[in-house]
Amino acid sequence: MVRNLIFVCLIAFVLIFVVQNTQVVEFRFLAWTISMSRAMMLFGTLAIGFIAGWLLRLPKRKKEQPDKKE
């Protein structure tokens, strides 16, 4: 219950932060230069972070499950 409340509060803070930072910015990655809304960049960064955390958690979950050998 507490974990869910903390998660909802963090999401609310992220949404407020993103809504207040909507100006267009230019950023460079390797050879590419991209102009986009700072809000889109922040959401993309957040999504990459969630995906990376989920992928890093996968091997641990598989080890926790007992083998089903009959």
C-alpha positions, 0 to 999 in steps of 0.5 A: 500500500505504501509502495503504491502511494509513493509510486503515485506521488512520484508519477504526479511529480514527474507529470508536473515537472514535464508540464512545466518544461514544454519549450523546444530544445535541441540535443545531440546524440552521436551524429544526430541532432534532434529538436523536440519538446523538452516534455517529450524528451523527459518522457522518453528518458523516463520510459528508457529508465523504466524499461532498463529497470524492468530488463535488469529485474528479469534475470532475478525473477527467473532465479526466484522461481523454482524449477518444475521437474517431475 
